Amino acid sequence: MAIEASESAPPEVMAELREAAAYAVKGVRDPAVMKRACEEMDRLRAKNAKLYPGADVGVDIIREMRDSRTVDILRAALDGK
C-alpha cells in the first residue's frame, strides 16, 4: 500500500511515517529511532497535560480496571476455576 501525501501532513511528518512503516515491515527495532519516538511521545503527553488537565484520568481508570481484571483472571486460574 502506498502512503500518499496529504495537504494536512507536512513533508517531514510524511517522511517519518514512511521511515516508521519501512522499519515495521522489516521488523527492525532501531534503538535510536525508538528513543526519539519515546521522547517525542513524552513531550506531546506533557504538552497535552498542560492544555487539557485531568484528561489522563480515563487512562488511569482503564489501566486500573485492566490490571484488576488481570489479577482476577490469574487468581481464578490458580484456584482452578
Buried (B, 14 or more C-beta within 10 A) or exposed (E): EEEEEEEEBEEEEBEBEEEEEEBEEEEEEEEEBEEEEEEEEEEEEEEEEEEEEEEEEEEEEEEEEEEEEEEEEEEEEEEEE
